[in-house]
Amino acid sequence: MIKHENLGGNKMKVAAVQINAGENKLSNISNVLSFIDKAANKGAELIALPEYVDYLDEDARRLDISETLPGMTSELFSKKATEHGIYIHCGSIMEKGENSKIYNTSILFNKQGEIIKKYRKIHLFDAQLGGRIIEKESSFLEPGNEIVTAETEYGAVGFSICHDLRFPEVFRSLALKGAKVIFVPASFAFYTGASHWEVLLRARAIENQCYIVAANQFGRAEPNRSLYGNSMIINPWGTVIARAGEQEDIIMADIDFNYIEKTRTNLPSLLNRRPDVYDTLSLNGHKTSND
């Protein structure tokens, strides 16, 4: 086991790993385990991985490749967390679900290799362009239905996956539940990523005055997809403090929990909220609650 010294001053060294997963599950997992070793050797105390680290290819094969939890893939991550004495956020893997579908699931392992929290992606990406379906995750995924945070020795962390990024309600809910760091593992497409990825990530950090750790896939992916990469770590002021290049990469940054409190004190937008006048609106503008 590598001994990791706490940085002091309520800080945590975080790494985000950027990969290009493909159709070979065993090769994908072997590759990401190697990156975990490299990040741990650089002093990472928590390592965050991208969405679908186990498989990113034809949708029709996902059910066969998925597994129950705990299972082979989670056990391998568990052993790495124990070996290095670190936290590992697995990004997401395919968990066997019900009705011939799967869950897109994140897992957080503690330093003892224990699963301390599991999150299933809430918002599924079903999109059409000019009447043509360009993606329909609901054809093979079951959505989760729970906002999830976890307590670590450094502070509370929150979970999201990819398309969840477009729903600020998730991130505000996580912040109100105490999350100081929010994970955004993703396989964000190039054509939307170039315009939206950084803007949305920085907005979620600014709105909730928290750190965002966003590990993304990059490069070509089947069927006929190109992924944006540009994995980022963003501080509560909205500043990008680490960014990946256009290749498999490890980025690292210090998460300073004292800086979070300083930002929230100097700009108390969370304290200035007026939940007494807010209400949830449906898409057509009518209140969903009884008037």
N, C-alpha and C positions, 0 to 999 in steps of 0.2 A: 504493500500500500504506500502511495505517495503521501507524505504528510503535508497538508495544506495549512498554512498559517493564516489566521484571520487578519485581514488588512488593518483592523482597528478602526475606531471612529465610526463604527456601524456601517461598514462597507462590505461588499461582496463582489468578487471578480467573476463575471459572467462571460461565457463564450456562446456564439451562435454559429452553427455549422451549415454551410451551403453545399448541396450536392446536386447531382443529376441522376436520379434513380431511373431504373429501366425495368425490363420484364423479368430479370433473374432475381428472385427474392433473396436467395442465399448470398449472391454477389453483392446486392444492395446492403444487406445487413453487415456483411463482412467489411465493406467499405466504410460504413458509418461507425462501426466499432473501432476501426483504425483511426478515424478522425477524433473519436472520444479520447483515445490514448494520447494523441497529439495535443489536444486541448488541455487535458489533465496535466500533462508534462509541462505545459506553459503556465500552470498555476490556476486554471479555472476551478472555481468552487461550485459552479452550476453550469451545466452544458445544455443548450437548447437546440433541438433538431428540427428539420422541416416537416411539413405535412407529407404523408405517404412515403415514409422512409423505407418501407418494406417492398412497395411495388407501385409503379406508375406506368401503366400501359393500357391495353385493351380492357374496357369495362367488363366484358363478358367473362373474364377469368377471375375477377375479384373475389367472388364467392368461394371458389375452389382454393384460393390462396389465403383467404382469411382464416383466423384461428380464434379459439376461446382465450379468455384471460382469467388467470395467468396461463401462459402458453410458451412455446419455444422462444419467440422473439422477446417477450417480456422477461423471460428468465435470463436471456443473454444480457439485456440491459441491466437487470438486477445485479448480475455478477460484476459488471463493469463499475456500477455505482459502489459496490462493496470493495472491489479491488482498489479503487482510487480514493475512496472515502469522500465522494462528491454527490451532489444532487444531479439527476439526469431527467430532463423533460424530453420525452421520446418524440416530440413533434406530433405525429399521429401514425397509427397503424390500423389495419383493417381487422375489426373485431366481428366475429360471427354474431349475427343477429337472429331475427325471427322472420318467418314468411319469405324465405329465400332471399333475404337482404342482409346487408352488413351495417355496422356502425363505423364511422370515421372517428377514432378514439385517441385521445391524448392520455398519457400516464406520467405522473411525477413519482420518481423514486427518491427516497432519502439516502443518506450516507450508509445506512445499513442494508440497502438494497430492497427495502420494503416499499410496496406500492402505497403511497399515502393519499393520493387522490386520482380519480379517473374522470375524464370529461368527454362527452359525446357531442360532436358538432351539431349545433342547433339549426343553423340556417343552411339549407341546401340550395345549390346553384342550379336553378332551372331557367334557361335563357333562350329566347328566340330572336332572330334577326331577319326581318323581312318575311316573316311567316315560316322561316326555316329554323328548326331546333338546332342550336349550336352546342348545347350541353344540357343534360337532364340528370342531375345527381339523384333525384328521387326515384329513378328507375332501378337503382341498385343500393341506395342508402336509406336507412331509417334515421330520422332526426332524433337528437337528444332533446331533453326538455328540462334541463337543470342548469342554472348559473352556478359555476363552481369556483371556489377559492380554496387555497391550502395555506396552512401555517408552516413556516420554516423557522429555523433558529435566527434567521436574518430579518424576517418580516413576512407579511402576507403576500401571496402571489395569486394572480387570476388567470383563467384559461379562456382562450378563444381559438378558432381555427378558420383561416382563410376568409371565406365569404362573410363570416361573422363581422369582419372588419367594417363592412358597410352599414352596420346597425349600431349606432351610438348608444342605444338603450342597453346593450350588453355591457359595454365598457363603463357606463355610468353606474350600472348595477354592481359591477365588480368593485369599482372605487368605493361605493357606499358600503359594501361588505368588507372594506378594509384593505383591498389589494393595493400594494405600492409598486408592484411590477406585474405587467400583463404580457403573456406570451401570445404571439401571432404566428404559429407555424403555417406555411402556405405553399401552394403550387400555383402562384398567381401568373396568369397569362401575360405575355408580352404586350398584346394590343391594348389591354386595359391597364397593365402595370405601368407602362410608360407615362400615362396621364394621371393615374389615380393612386398608385401604391404609396409613394412618399407623402403625398398630400394627406391621404387618409390616416396613415400612421402618425404623422406629426400632429394632426388635428386631435386624434384620440389621446396622445400624450399631453397636449396642451389643455384640452377640456377637463381631463381628470387628474392633471398634475402628478403624473406617475411615469415610470420608465416603461418603455415598450421594447420588447425583445422579439424581433421578427426574423425568423429563419425561413428563407424561401428556397424553392427549387430553381434551377436555371437550365437553359439549353433546350434541345429538342426533346419532345416527348410524343408518344403515340396516343391517340391517332391524330396526326397532323397538327400538333401543338408546338408552340414555342413559349418557353417560360422566362419570366423577367429577371430572376435573380435579384441583385441589389438588396441582399439581406442587410438589416439595419438594427442598431441599438440606438434608442432615442431617449433623451433625458426629459424631465418634467417641464422644461422651458420650451420644448419642441426642437431642440438642437440635435442633429444627427451626430452622435459621438463615435460611431463606428459603422463602416459600410463595406460590403463585400464587392469584389470585382466580378468580372464576367468569366468566372471559372469556379471549380470547387475550391472552397475557401473556409477559413476559420477567422471570425472577427471576435475581438475581446474588448471589454470595457469594465470599468468599476461602477457598480451601483452604489450610490451614496445615499443612504436612507436619511441622513441629516439634511441633505440638500432638498429632499422631498419636503420635509417639514419646513425648511426655510422658504421654499417656493410657495407653499400653501399659506404661510404666515404673511409673506410680503404681498401676495396677490390672492386674497381669500375668496376666490370665486365659489369654491365648494361650500363655504360658510354662508355665502350670500344667496344661496339657492332659495326659491320660494315654492316649495312643494305644495303649499296650501292653495296655490292658484294654477298648478299644472294639472292636466288631465290627458289621458291617452286618447288620441284621435284615430279613427279609422281612415282608410285611404280616401274615402269620398268626403272627408271633412266632418262627419258626424261623430259626436262623442260616443264612446263605446259603453260608458256607464249610464245609468239612468239619471236623467235630468230632474 
